[in-house]
C-alpha cells in the first residue's frame, strides 16, 4: 500500500486510475483544477483513502506532497487541437507545469514519479513497430511538450527519485469523465447518433490503441514493480495486435452499427501515423491488455442507448460535440473571449524553501529534551561562522534584537549618535532608539539605494559613536571605504545584514571588517525559521558579552544548567531575552547547507528578470556594481512616482503579489515628529521610496510565473507610453 498523488486525477484516464488504485487499497490524493467539474470524482469522496486538492499544477501549495510516496502525472491540456489553441498556455501547463511539479515532488522527498506520455511523440513514424528507442518525430505541440518533459524528468532521475515514462497508445473506452474527441469513441458516437462514420485522408493512418482501463493497469504494474526494474525506463503502453489503420476501426464500427454510412473525406491535416511495438512492456511487466476494440464499441453504443452517457444540448439537435465531452469545444470559446477563469494566475509575493529534511530536523528536535538553546543552536552557530568566515556567531530571536544587543554591548547609550540610512526597514533605526541614542540619517546612492559612503564624514559629530550601514536588497555597501572612515574616526561599525548572508564585495564578506554583522531569518528571508536572527563577529570579547546579554546576563544557558552534574551559575550583567532555540536552529541548519544552491536558483531568476525587464519603458532597475556578489534577497523595480501606486494595484489585479521596500524611515510619523525630519531632506531615499516595487523572487518561482510577471509589467508599463 502506497500513498499516491495523481495530478490530473479528475480527467479521462485519471478517474479510471483513481478507481483502480483505491480498489487496490492505496491512498489516493487527486490534484486537479476540476475544469470540467467534480462529478467524475463524486463516487470516491466517501472513501477514507481519497482526498481532492483543487488547484492548478502551475501553482501548487507546499502541502501537496505531504506523506506522498509516488507521484503519477496524467495532467495537462489533452490532444493536439486543444494544445494548438494557445501555444503559450500549453507550454506553461504541459511543459513548465509538469517539470516544476516533478521538481517540487523531488524536493519534497517523493521517491517515485510515473509520467503519462504519448505514442504521438513518434509523429510521422518511418517504420512499423516503433520501439522505445526509435527516433521520435513529433509533429504537434502536445507531443513536443511530452518529449521535452520526458528528457527533463530523466535528468532528475537518481537513486532517490525513480522516474518511469509510459507512452500511452490512443485511448478508447468508457470513463467517468467521458471524452468524445478520441478516435474509437467519437466514431462510435457519431455512428450511433448521426448514422455517419467519417474517415479522413483515406484512413490509411496507423494508430496504436489501448483501452483506458488497460492503460490504468500499466500504471499499477509500475507501482508494484521493483524500482530498479522500472527506474529510468520508457514503456510503450498497448499491444501489438491493437495497431490499426483508421479505416480498419471504421469498418469495425460499421459491423456493429450497420445502419451507419461510412463516408470517406479525402483531406486530412493530421499527418501523424505510427505503428508501435509493445514487446518491451509485455516482456518486462507481463502487460497484456484485457480489452479489445469491438467490445468497447458495443459498450459505448449501449451506454449511449441507455442514457448512461448522455448527450447535452437542444433535444432536437443533441450532439456528442458538446463541451462536456470535447476538450476543444470547452477551451475554444473561453480562449477567444479571454475568459479569466482559464488564464487567471496567482503568484504569491513569497514562498519559503523549507523541505522535508528541514521538517524532519525539527521533528527530531521536538522529540529531544531541550527545545531551547542547546547543542543544535551551537551547531548552527558553528556552521554559520564557518560559512561567513568569522570567529563567532551568536544565535538570537531576530535581526532587530541582534542590532540592539550589539549596540548595548558596545556601550551605545543616551545622547549618542549612530549614522545610518533612511532607506531600510524601521527596525534598523528602532534598535538605535531603544538604546536611547539618536539615528542620524544620510542619503543613499542613486544606483543601489545603499548608504552613500561619500556623505558619512560630513555627518560625524563629537556625539557620533557608530556607523550602521544596511546592505539593501542583498547588495553590499562599500565596506572597504566605510571601514576606513570608522577606523579614522574611531567609530564602531555594525552591519545590518538582514538581506545579506551570501554577499561579497571587494572580497569582503559580512562581519569581516566590522565589529559585528547582524542577520535576519524572518519568514521572507533567503533562509528562514519564521523569526530568528544571528550576530557574526571576530571579536571574542564582544561575542562572550553577547552570549550573556541575549539570556538575562546569565553565565550559563538552560542546556548547560540542566545537563550533567549541578554547577553554580550567576547573573553577571543585566541582560535580555533574545536567545535562539534549538527548534529554530534545526529549521535553519539544512537551509544553510544548501544556501549557495538556493542562491544559484535566485541568480537564474534574476538573470531572466533582467533580460525581460531591462528594455521596458517607464521602469528602471537597481544597479549591481563591479566586484559584488549579490545575495539576491529582493528583486525590485523602480517605477515613476506618479504612477507607482496605480502600477502596484494593477499588478495585484493580475494576481501578482508585490511589496514596497521601503518607505524612508525619516518620513515615518514617529521620526518626523521627534526629530523634525521633513520631505526633501534626503531626496535620493525619497525618490527610491516613492518609486520602488518589489516583485516575487524566490527559488520556487516557475519559468511560466516569471514570464507572466514580466509580461504583466510590460503590459502595464506600455499603458503609460
C-alpha positions as CSV (number, residue, x, y, z in Angstrom):
1,X,0.0,0.0,0.0
2,X,1.4,3.4,-1.1
3,X,0.4,7.0,-0.7
4,X,-0.2,8.3,-4.2
5,X,-0.7,11.7,-5.7
6,X,-2.4,11.7,-9.1
7,X,-2.1,15.1,-10.9
8,X,-5.0,15.3,-13.4
9,X,-7.0,12.7,-11.4
10,X,-10.3,14.1,-12.4
11,X,-9.7,13.5,-16.1
12,X,-10.5,10.7,-18.6
13,X,-7.6,8.4,-17.6
14,X,-7.3,9.9,-14.1
15,X,-10.7,8.8,-12.9
16,X,-10.2,5.3,-14.2
17,X,-6.8,5.2,-12.5
18,X,-8.2,6.5,-9.2
19,X,-10.8,3.8,-9.1
20,X,-8.3,1.0,-9.8
21,X,-5.8,2.3,-7.2
22,X,-8.5,2.7,-4.5
23,X,-9.6,-0.9,-5.2
24,X,-6.0,-2.0,-4.6
25,X,-6.1,-0.3,-1.1
26,X,-3.8,2.6,-2.0
27,X,-4.3,6.1,-0.5
28,X,-5.0,8.5,-3.4
29,X,-4.8,12.3,-3.3
30,X,-6.0,13.9,-6.5
31,X,-4.5,17.2,-7.7
32,X,-6.8,18.8,-10.3
33,X,-8.3,22.2,-11.0
34,X,-11.5,20.3,-12.0
35,X,-12.0,22.4,-15.1
36,X,-14.8,20.0,-16.2
37,X,-16.3,19.9,-12.7
38,X,-16.0,17.4,-9.9
39,X,-18.8,15.0,-10.9
40,X,-16.3,12.4,-12.2
41,X,-14.9,12.1,-8.6
42,X,-18.2,12.1,-6.7
43,X,-18.3,8.3,-6.2
44,X,-14.9,8.4,-4.5
45,X,-15.5,11.2,-2.0
46,X,-16.8,8.9,0.8
47,X,-13.7,6.7,0.6
48,X,-11.4,7.4,3.6
49,X,-8.4,6.8,1.3
50,X,-9.4,9.5,-1.1
51,X,-8.5,13.3,-1.0
52,X,-9.1,16.0,-3.5
53,X,-6.8,19.0,-3.7
54,X,-8.3,21.5,-6.2
55,X,-5.6,23.6,-7.8
56,X,-3.7,24.2,-11.0
57,X,-0.4,22.3,-11.4
58,X,1.4,25.6,-12.1
59,X,0.7,26.9,-8.6
60,X,0.6,24.1,-6.1
61,X,0.6,24.5,-2.3
62,X,3.6,23.1,-0.4
63,X,1.4,20.6,1.5
64,X,0.6,18.9,-1.8
65,X,3.3,16.2,-1.3
66,X,2.8,15.6,2.5
67,X,3.2,11.9,3.1
68,X,3.3,11.1,-0.6
69,X,5.4,8.2,-1.9
70,X,4.5,8.2,-5.6
71,X,3.5,11.0,-8.0
72,X,1.5,10.0,-11.1
73,X,1.3,12.8,-13.6
74,X,-1.6,12.4,-16.0
75,X,-2.2,16.2,-16.0
76,X,-2.2,18.9,-18.7
77,X,-4.2,20.0,-21.7
78,X,-5.1,17.0,-23.8
79,X,-4.9,16.3,-27.5
80,X,-3.4,18.2,-30.4
81,X,-6.2,20.7,-31.3
82,X,-6.7,21.9,-27.7
83,X,-3.0,22.5,-27.3
84,X,-2.7,24.4,-30.6
85,X,-5.3,26.9,-29.5
86,X,-3.0,28.8,-27.2
87,X,0.7,27.7,-27.5
88,X,1.8,29.9,-24.6
89,X,-0.7,28.4,-22.3
90,X,0.1,24.9,-23.4
91,X,3.8,25.5,-22.8
92,X,3.0,26.9,-19.3
93,X,0.9,23.9,-18.3
94,X,2.1,20.9,-20.3
95,X,5.8,21.7,-20.3
96,X,6.6,24.0,-17.4
97,X,3.8,22.8,-15.2
98,X,4.8,19.1,-15.4
99,X,8.6,19.9,-15.0
100,X,8.0,22.1,-11.9
101,X,5.6,19.6,-10.4
102,X,8.3,17.0,-10.7
103,X,10.9,19.3,-9.2
104,X,8.7,20.1,-6.2
105,X,8.0,16.4,-5.7
106,X,11.7,15.5,-5.7
107,X,12.5,18.4,-3.3
108,X,9.7,17.2,-1.0
109,X,11.1,13.7,-0.8
110,X,8.8,11.8,-3.1
111,X,10.5,8.6,-4.2
112,X,8.9,7.7,-7.5
113,X,7.3,9.5,-10.5
114,X,5.3,7.9,-13.2
115,X,4.7,10.3,-16.2
116,X,2.0,9.8,-18.7
117,X,3.4,10.5,-22.1
118,X,2.1,9.5,-25.5
119,X,2.9,7.4,-28.5
120,X,2.2,10.6,-30.5
121,X,5.9,11.5,-29.8
122,X,6.7,9.2,-32.7
123,X,4.7,11.6,-35.0
124,X,5.2,10.5,-38.6
125,X,6.8,7.2,-38.0
126,X,9.0,5.9,-40.8
127,X,8.8,2.2,-39.9
128,X,6.4,-0.4,-38.4
129,X,6.6,-1.4,-34.8
130,X,8.4,1.6,-33.4
131,X,10.2,0.8,-30.2
132,X,11.0,3.0,-27.2
133,X,14.5,3.8,-28.6
134,X,13.2,4.6,-32.1
135,X,13.6,8.1,-33.4
136,X,10.9,10.4,-32.3
137,X,9.4,12.8,-34.8
138,X,6.7,14.8,-33.0
139,X,4.6,17.0,-35.3
140,X,2.3,18.6,-32.7
141,X,2.9,20.9,-29.8
142,X,1.2,18.4,-27.5
143,X,3.7,15.7,-28.5
144,X,6.7,18.1,-28.4
145,X,5.8,19.1,-24.9
146,X,5.6,15.4,-23.9
147,X,9.1,14.7,-25.3
148,X,10.6,17.8,-23.6
149,X,9.2,16.8,-20.2
150,X,10.4,13.2,-20.7
151,X,14.0,14.5,-21.1
152,X,13.7,16.8,-18.1
153,X,12.4,14.1,-15.9
154,X,15.1,11.6,-16.7
155,X,17.7,14.3,-15.9
156,X,16.2,14.4,-12.4
157,X,16.2,10.6,-12.0
158,X,18.6,9.3,-9.4
159,X,18.8,6.6,-6.7
160,X,16.4,8.6,-4.5
161,X,14.0,9.6,-7.3
162,X,12.8,6.9,-9.7
163,X,11.3,8.1,-13.0
164,X,9.3,6.0,-15.3
165,X,7.6,7.2,-18.6
166,X,4.6,5.5,-20.0
167,X,4.0,6.3,-23.7
168,X,0.3,5.5,-24.0
169,X,-1.4,4.5,-27.2
170,X,-4.6,6.2,-28.3
171,X,-7.1,5.7,-25.6
172,X,-10.6,4.4,-26.1
173,X,-13.5,3.2,-23.9
174,X,-15.8,4.4,-21.2
175,X,-14.7,6.7,-18.3
176,X,-16.4,8.7,-15.6
177,X,-15.0,11.8,-17.4
178,X,-16.1,10.7,-20.8
179,X,-14.4,12.1,-23.9
180,X,-15.7,12.0,-27.5
181,X,-12.6,13.5,-29.1
182,X,-10.8,10.2,-29.2
183,X,-10.8,8.0,-32.4
184,X,-12.9,5.0,-31.4
185,X,-15.2,7.0,-29.0
186,X,-16.1,9.8,-31.5
187,X,-16.6,7.5,-34.5
188,X,-18.8,5.2,-32.5
189,X,-20.9,8.1,-31.1
190,X,-21.4,9.7,-34.5
191,X,-22.3,6.3,-36.0
192,X,-24.9,5.8,-33.3
193,X,-26.4,9.4,-33.3
194,X,-25.8,10.7,-36.8
195,X,-25.6,7.3,-38.6
196,X,-22.4,8.5,-40.2
197,X,-18.8,7.3,-39.9
198,X,-16.3,9.9,-41.2
199,X,-12.9,8.6,-42.4
200,X,-10.5,11.4,-43.3
201,X,-7.5,11.1,-45.5
202,X,-8.4,7.6,-46.8
203,X,-8.0,6.1,-43.3
204,X,-4.6,4.7,-44.0
205,X,-3.0,6.3,-40.9
206,X,-1.8,3.9,-38.2
207,X,-2.9,4.4,-34.6
208,X,-1.9,2.1,-31.7
209,X,-5.0,1.8,-29.5
210,X,-5.3,1.0,-25.8
211,X,-8.4,0.7,-23.7
212,X,-8.4,3.2,-20.8
213,X,-8.7,0.6,-18.1
214,X,-5.8,-1.4,-19.6
215,X,-3.7,1.8,-19.6
216,X,-4.5,2.3,-15.9
217,X,-3.4,-1.3,-15.2
218,X,0.0,-0.4,-16.7
219,X,0.5,2.3,-14.0
220,X,-0.4,-0.2,-11.3
221,X,2.1,-2.6,-12.6
222,X,4.8,0.1,-12.4
223,X,3.9,0.8,-8.8
224,X,4.0,-2.9,-7.9
225,X,7.4,-3.5,-9.6
226,X,10.8,-3.2,-8.0
227,X,12.1,0.3,-8.6
228,X,15.4,-0.9,-10.1
229,X,13.3,-2.7,-12.7
230,X,11.4,0.4,-13.9
231,X,13.5,3.4,-12.9
232,X,14.8,5.4,-15.9
233,X,12.7,3.3,-18.3
234,X,10.2,4.1,-21.1
235,X,7.4,1.8,-21.9
236,X,5.0,1.9,-24.8
237,X,1.6,1.1,-23.4
238,X,-0.7,-1.0,-25.6
239,X,-0.4,-4.3,-27.6
240,X,0.9,-5.3,-31.0
241,X,-2.4,-6.7,-32.1
242,X,-4.2,-3.3,-31.5
243,X,-2.2,-1.3,-34.0
244,X,-4.9,-0.4,-36.5
245,X,-5.3,1.8,-39.5
246,X,-8.2,4.3,-39.1
247,X,-10.2,2.6,-41.9
248,X,-10.0,-0.7,-40.0
249,X,-11.5,0.9,-36.9
250,X,-14.2,2.5,-39.1
251,X,-15.1,-0.9,-40.5
252,X,-15.3,-2.5,-37.0
253,X,-17.8,0.2,-36.0
254,X,-19.8,-0.3,-39.2
255,X,-20.0,-4.1,-38.5
256,X,-21.5,-3.4,-35.0
257,X,-23.7,-0.4,-36.1
258,X,-24.5,-1.5,-39.7
259,X,-27.1,1.3,-40.4
260,X,-24.4,3.9,-40.2
261,X,-23.0,5.1,-43.5
262,X,-19.2,5.1,-44.0
263,X,-18.1,8.4,-45.6
264,X,-14.5,9.0,-46.8
265,X,-13.2,12.5,-46.6
266,X,-10.1,12.7,-48.7
267,X,-8.3,15.6,-47.0
268,X,-6.6,15.3,-43.6
269,X,-4.4,17.9,-42.0
270,X,-3.2,15.4,-39.4
271,X,0.0,13.9,-40.7
272,X,0.5,11.6,-37.8
273,X,0.9,7.9,-38.5
274,X,2.7,5.5,-36.2
275,X,2.6,1.7,-35.7
276,X,4.2,0.9,-32.3
277,X,5.9,-2.1,-30.8
278,X,4.7,-3.2,-27.3
279,X,7.1,-6.0,-26.9
280,X,9.0,-4.4,-24.0
281,X,6.1,-3.8,-21.7
282,X,4.9,-7.3,-22.3
283,X,8.3,-8.9,-21.6
284,X,9.3,-6.7,-18.6
285,X,6.0,-6.2,-16.9
286,X,3.9,-9.1,-18.3
287,X,1.4,-6.5,-19.5
288,X,-1.3,-8.0,-21.7
289,X,-4.4,-5.9,-22.3
290,X,-7.7,-7.5,-21.2
291,X,-10.0,-5.5,-23.5
292,X,-10.4,-5.0,-27.2
293,X,-11.9,-2.5,-29.7
294,X,-15.1,-4.3,-30.7
295,X,-16.0,-4.9,-27.0
296,X,-15.6,-1.1,-26.4
297,X,-17.6,-0.1,-29.4
298,X,-20.5,-2.2,-28.1
299,X,-20.2,-0.8,-24.6
300,X,-20.1,2.8,-25.9
301,X,-23.1,2.1,-28.1
302,X,-25.1,0.6,-25.3
303,X,-24.2,3.4,-22.9
304,X,-25.4,6.0,-25.4
305,X,-28.6,4.0,-26.0
306,X,-29.4,3.6,-22.3
307,X,-28.5,7.2,-21.4
308,X,-25.6,6.2,-19.2
309,X,-23.6,8.6,-21.2
310,X,-25.9,11.5,-22.1
311,X,-26.0,13.9,-25.0
312,X,-26.4,17.5,-24.0
313,X,-28.0,20.5,-25.7
314,X,-31.2,21.1,-27.5
315,X,-33.3,17.9,-27.6
316,X,-33.8,18.1,-31.4
317,X,-30.1,18.7,-32.0
318,X,-28.3,16.6,-29.5
319,X,-24.6,16.1,-30.3
320,X,-21.6,14.5,-28.8
321,X,-19.6,17.6,-29.7
322,X,-20.9,19.3,-26.6
323,X,-18.2,20.9,-24.5
324,X,-18.7,18.4,-21.7
325,X,-17.1,15.7,-23.9
326,X,-14.8,17.6,-26.2
327,X,-11.8,19.4,-24.8
328,X,-11.5,21.7,-27.8
329,X,-15.2,22.8,-27.6
330,X,-14.7,23.6,-23.9
331,X,-11.4,25.5,-24.3
332,X,-12.0,27.4,-27.6
333,X,-14.7,29.9,-26.6
334,X,-13.1,30.6,-23.3
335,X,-9.8,31.5,-25.0
336,X,-11.5,33.5,-27.7
337,X,-13.2,35.5,-25.0
338,X,-10.1,35.7,-23.0
339,X,-12.1,34.4,-20.0
340,X,-10.1,35.0,-16.8
341,X,-11.2,31.6,-15.5
342,X,-8.7,29.7,-17.7
343,X,-5.8,32.1,-17.7
344,X,-6.0,33.9,-14.4
345,X,-2.9,33.3,-12.3
346,X,-1.9,33.9,-8.7
347,X,1.8,34.4,-8.0
348,X,2.5,34.8,-4.3
349,X,5.0,37.5,-3.3
350,X,7.0,35.0,-1.3
351,X,7.2,31.2,-0.7
352,X,9.8,29.7,1.6
353,X,12.2,26.9,0.7
354,X,11.8,24.6,3.6
355,X,12.0,20.9,2.5
356,X,11.1,17.6,4.1
357,X,14.6,17.2,5.6
358,X,14.3,20.5,7.4
359,X,10.9,19.4,8.8
360,X,12.5,16.1,9.8
361,X,15.2,18.0,11.6
362,X,12.6,19.9,13.6
363,X,10.7,16.7,14.3
364,X,13.8,15.1,15.8
365,X,14.4,18.2,17.9
366,X,10.8,18.1,19.2
367,X,11.5,14.6,20.5
368,X,14.6,15.7,22.3
369,X,14.9,17.1,25.8
370,X,16.0,20.7,25.1
371,X,13.8,22.8,22.8
372,X,15.5,26.0,23.9
373,X,19.2,27.0,23.3
374,X,21.4,23.9,23.2
375,X,23.7,21.8,21.1
376,X,21.6,22.3,17.9
377,X,21.8,26.0,18.3
378,X,25.6,25.7,18.8
379,X,25.9,23.6,15.6
380,X,24.0,26.2,13.6
381,X,26.3,28.9,15.1
382,X,29.4,26.9,14.1
383,X,28.1,26.2,10.6
384,X,27.2,29.9,10.0
385,X,30.6,31.1,11.4
386,X,32.4,28.7,9.0
387,X,30.3,29.9,6.1
388,X,30.9,33.5,6.8
389,X,34.5,33.1,7.8
390,X,34.1,34.8,11.2
391,X,35.3,33.6,14.5
392,X,32.0,33.6,16.4
393,X,28.2,33.5,15.7
394,X,25.6,34.1,18.3
395,X,22.0,33.0,17.5
396,X,19.2,35.4,18.5
397,X,15.5,35.8,18.1
398,X,15.7,38.5,15.4
399,X,17.9,40.9,13.5
400,X,16.3,43.7,15.5
401,X,17.4,42.1,18.8
402,X,20.8,41.4,17.3
403,X,21.3,45.1,16.4
404,X,20.1,46.2,19.8
405,X,22.3,43.7,21.7
406,X,25.4,44.8,19.8
407,X,24.7,48.4,20.4
408,X,24.2,47.8,24.1
409,X,27.4,45.6,24.3
410,X,29.4,48.4,22.7
411,X,28.1,50.9,25.2
412,X,25.9,53.0,22.9
413,X,23.6,54.9,25.2
414,X,21.7,58.1,25.9
415,X,22.5,61.1,23.6
416,X,25.0,59.1,21.4
417,X,24.5,59.3,17.7
418,X,24.6,56.4,15.2
419,X,24.9,57.2,11.5
420,X,22.6,55.1,9.3
421,X,20.4,55.1,6.3
422,X,16.7,56.1,6.0
423,X,16.3,53.5,3.1
424,X,15.7,50.5,5.3
425,X,13.0,48.8,7.4
426,X,12.2,50.7,10.6
427,X,13.9,48.0,12.7
428,X,17.3,49.5,11.9
429,X,16.5,52.8,13.4
430,X,14.3,51.4,16.2
431,X,17.3,49.4,17.6
432,X,19.2,52.6,17.9
433,X,16.2,54.4,19.5
434,X,15.8,51.6,22.1
435,X,19.4,52.2,23.3
436,X,18.5,55.9,23.9
437,X,20.7,57.0,21.0
438,X,19.8,59.1,18.0
439,X,19.7,57.7,14.5
440,X,21.4,60.2,12.2
441,X,20.3,59.6,8.6
442,X,22.4,60.3,5.5
443,X,21.2,59.8,1.9
444,X,21.9,56.9,-0.3
445,X,23.5,56.1,-3.7
446,X,21.4,56.6,-6.8
447,X,22.4,53.3,-8.4
448,X,22.0,50.9,-5.5
449,X,20.0,52.6,-2.7
450,X,22.8,51.8,-0.3
451,X,24.2,54.3,2.2
452,X,26.4,56.8,0.3
453,X,29.9,56.4,1.9
454,X,30.9,59.8,0.5
455,X,28.4,61.6,2.8
456,X,29.3,59.9,6.0
457,X,32.2,62.1,7.2
458,X,30.1,65.2,6.9
459,X,27.6,63.7,9.4
460,X,30.1,62.8,12.1
461,X,30.0,64.9,15.3
462,X,31.5,64.6,18.7
463,X,28.4,62.5,19.7
464,X,28.8,60.0,16.9
465,X,29.7,56.6,18.3
466,X,29.0,54.2,15.4
467,X,28.1,53.7,11.7
468,X,25.3,51.3,10.9
469,X,25.1,50.6,7.1
470,X,22.4,48.4,5.6
471,X,23.1,46.1,2.7
472,X,19.9,46.9,0.7
473,X,18.2,44.1,-1.3
474,X,21.4,42.0,-0.8
475,X,23.9,44.3,-2.5
476,X,26.7,45.0,0.0
477,X,27.7,48.6,0.8
478,X,31.2,49.9,0.2
479,X,32.5,48.3,3.3
480,X,36.1,49.0,2.3
481,X,35.6,52.7,2.3
482,X,33.2,52.7,5.3
483,X,35.6,50.7,7.5
484,X,38.4,53.2,6.7
485,X,36.2,56.0,7.8
486,X,35.2,54.2,11.0
487,X,38.9,53.5,11.9
488,X,39.9,57.0,11.1
489,X,37.3,58.5,13.5
490,X,37.5,55.6,16.0
491,X,33.9,54.6,15.5
492,X,32.2,51.3,15.9
493,X,31.0,49.7,12.7
494,X,27.9,47.5,12.8
495,X,26.3,45.9,9.7
496,X,22.6,45.3,9.1
497,X,22.8,42.2,7.1
498,X,19.1,41.3,7.2
499,X,19.2,41.0,3.4
500,X,22.7,39.7,3.0
501,X,24.1,36.4,4.3
502,X,25.7,35.4,1.0
503,X,27.0,38.7,-0.2
504,X,30.6,39.7,-1.0
505,X,32.1,43.0,-2.2
506,X,35.8,43.7,-2.9
507,X,36.4,40.2,-1.4
508,X,34.9,41.4,1.9
509,X,32.1,39.3,3.5
510,X,29.7,40.4,6.2
511,X,31.5,40.6,9.6
512,X,34.9,40.7,8.1
513,X,35.8,44.3,8.7
514,X,33.1,45.4,11.1
515,X,32.7,44.9,14.9
516,X,29.6,42.8,14.2
517,X,27.2,41.8,11.4
518,X,23.6,41.2,12.2
519,X,21.4,38.8,10.3
520,X,17.7,38.0,9.9
521,X,15.9,34.7,9.4
522,X,12.4,36.2,9.2
523,X,9.7,34.5,7.2
524,X,10.6,36.1,3.9
525,X,14.4,35.8,4.1
526,X,16.7,33.6,2.0
527,X,16.9,31.1,4.8
528,X,14.2,31.3,7.5
529,X,13.0,30.0,10.8
530,X,9.9,32.2,10.7
531,X,11.5,34.5,13.2
532,X,15.2,34.5,14.2
533,X,18.5,36.2,13.9
534,X,22.2,36.0,14.5
535,X,25.3,38.1,15.1
536,X,28.7,37.4,13.5
537,X,31.9,38.8,14.9
538,X,35.7,38.3,15.0
539,X,35.8,40.0,18.5
540,X,35.9,37.2,21.1
541,X,35.3,39.5,24.0
542,X,32.3,41.1,22.3
543,X,31.0,37.6,21.5
544,X,31.2,36.5,25.1
545,X,29.4,39.5,26.3
546,X,26.6,39.0,23.7
547,X,26.1,35.4,24.7
548,X,25.3,36.6,28.2
549,X,23.3,39.6,27.1
550,X,21.0,37.5,24.9
551,X,19.9,35.4,28.0
552,X,19.3,37.7,31.0
553,X,23.1,38.2,31.6
554,X,23.4,34.6,32.9
555,X,26.7,32.7,32.9
556,X,25.1,29.5,31.6
557,X,22.1,28.6,29.4
558,X,19.4,26.1,30.3
559,X,21.1,23.2,28.5
560,X,24.3,23.8,30.5
561,X,22.4,24.3,33.8
562,X,20.3,21.2,33.5
563,X,22.8,18.8,31.9
564,X,25.2,16.6,33.9
565,X,26.3,17.4,37.4
566,X,24.9,20.5,39.1
567,X,27.0,23.6,38.7
568,X,26.6,27.0,40.2
569,X,25.7,29.8,37.8
570,X,25.4,33.6,38.2
571,X,23.9,36.7,36.6
572,X,26.9,38.7,35.7
573,X,25.2,41.7,34.0
574,X,21.7,43.0,33.2
575,X,20.7,41.1,30.1
576,X,17.7,40.5,27.9
577,X,15.7,37.6,26.5
578,X,16.8,37.0,22.9
579,X,18.3,33.6,22.6
580,X,17.8,31.3,19.6
581,X,16.1,28.0,20.4
582,X,17.1,24.5,19.2
583,X,13.9,24.4,17.2
584,X,14.7,27.5,15.2
585,X,18.3,26.3,14.7
586,X,17.1,22.8,13.5
587,X,15.0,24.5,10.8
588,X,17.9,26.6,9.7
589,X,20.8,24.1,9.6
590,X,19.6,22.3,6.4
591,X,18.8,25.5,4.6
592,X,22.2,26.9,5.4
593,X,23.8,23.7,3.9
594,X,22.2,24.4,0.6
595,X,22.3,28.2,0.7
596,X,24.6,28.5,-2.3
597,X,22.3,26.2,-4.3
598,X,19.3,28.3,-3.5
599,X,21.3,31.4,-4.4
600,X,22.1,30.0,-7.8
601,X,18.4,29.5,-8.4
602,X,17.8,33.1,-7.4
603,X,20.6,34.2,-9.7
604,X,19.0,32.4,-12.7
605,X,15.6,34.0,-11.9
606,X,17.3,37.4,-11.6
607,X,19.0,37.0,-15.0
608,X,15.7,36.1,-16.5
609,X,14.1,39.2,-15.0
610,X,17.0,41.4,-16.2
611,X,16.7,40.1,-19.7
612,X,12.9,40.6,-19.8
613,X,12.6,43.9,-17.9
614,X,15.7,45.9,-18.9
615,X,14.2,47.2,-22.2
616,X,10.7,48.1,-20.8
617,X,10.0,51.8,-20.8
618,X,8.8,53.6,-17.6
619,X,10.7,51.2,-15.3
620,X,14.3,51.2,-14.0
621,X,16.4,48.5,-12.3
622,X,18.8,49.0,-9.4
623,X,22.5,48.6,-10.5
624,X,24.9,45.9,-9.4
625,X,28.4,47.4,-9.0
626,X,31.6,45.7,-10.1
627,X,33.2,43.1,-7.8
628,X,30.0,42.4,-6.0
629,X,28.4,39.0,-5.2
630,X,24.7,39.9,-4.6
631,X,22.7,38.0,-2.0
632,X,19.6,38.2,-4.2
633,X,17.2,38.8,-1.4
634,X,14.8,41.1,-3.2
635,X,14.2,42.0,-6.8
636,X,13.0,45.5,-7.1
637,X,11.9,47.6,-10.0
638,X,11.7,51.4,-9.8
639,X,8.6,53.0,-11.4
640,X,7.8,56.7,-11.8
641,X,6.4,58.1,-8.5
642,X,3.3,59.5,-10.1
643,X,2.2,56.0,-11.4
644,X,3.8,53.7,-8.8
645,X,0.8,53.1,-6.6
646,X,-1.5,52.6,-9.6
647,X,1.1,50.2,-11.0
648,X,1.0,48.2,-7.8
649,X,-2.8,47.9,-7.9
650,X,-2.7,46.7,-11.5
651,X,-0.1,44.1,-10.7
652,X,-2.3,42.9,-7.8
653,X,-5.3,42.8,-10.0
654,X,-3.4,40.4,-12.2
655,X,-2.8,38.1,-9.2
656,X,0.8,39.1,-8.6
657,X,2.0,39.7,-5.0
658,X,4.2,42.8,-4.5
659,X,5.7,44.8,-1.7
660,X,7.3,48.2,-1.1
661,X,10.8,48.1,0.3
662,X,10.8,50.8,1.7
663,X,9.1,54.0,2.7
664,X,12.1,56.1,4.0
665,X,12.3,55.9,7.8
666,X,12.6,59.7,8.3
667,X,9.2,60.2,6.8
668,X,7.5,57.8,9.3
669,X,5.4,59.8,11.8
670,X,7.4,58.9,14.9
671,X,10.8,60.0,13.5
672,X,9.4,63.0,11.6
673,X,7.7,64.4,14.7
674,X,10.5,63.6,17.2
675,X,13.5,64.9,15.1
676,X,11.8,67.3,12.7
677,X,12.6,65.4,9.6
678,X,10.9,66.7,6.5
679,X,10.4,65.7,3.0
680,X,13.2,66.9,0.8
681,X,16.0,66.3,3.4
682,X,17.1,63.0,1.7
683,X,16.0,63.3,-1.9
684,X,17.5,60.1,-3.3
685,X,16.0,58.0,-0.5
686,X,12.7,59.7,-1.0
687,X,12.7,59.1,-4.8
688,X,13.5,55.4,-4.3
689,X,10.9,55.1,-1.6
690,X,8.2,56.6,-3.9
691,X,9.2,54.5,-6.9
692,X,10.1,51.1,-5.5
693,X,8.1,47.9,-6.1
694,X,9.4,44.5,-5.0
695,X,8.2,41.7,-7.2
696,X,8.1,37.9,-6.5
697,X,11.6,36.5,-6.2
698,X,12.2,33.0,-4.7
699,X,13.6,29.7,-6.0
700,X,10.2,28.1,-6.3
701,X,9.1,30.5,-9.0
702,X,8.4,28.7,-12.2
703,X,9.5,29.9,-15.7
704,X,5.9,30.3,-16.5
705,X,5.3,32.5,-13.5
706,X,8.4,34.6,-14.3
707,X,7.3,35.1,-17.9
708,X,3.8,36.1,-16.7
709,X,5.2,38.7,-14.3
710,X,7.5,40.1,-17.0
711,X,4.6,40.2,-19.5
712,X,2.3,41.8,-16.9
713,X,4.8,44.5,-16.0
714,X,5.4,45.3,-19.7
715,X,1.6,45.4,-20.4
716,X,1.1,47.9,-17.5
717,X,4.2,50.0,-18.4
718,X,3.0,50.2,-22.0
719,X,-0.2,51.9,-20.8
720,X,1.8,54.9,-19.7
721,X,3.7,55.4,-23.0
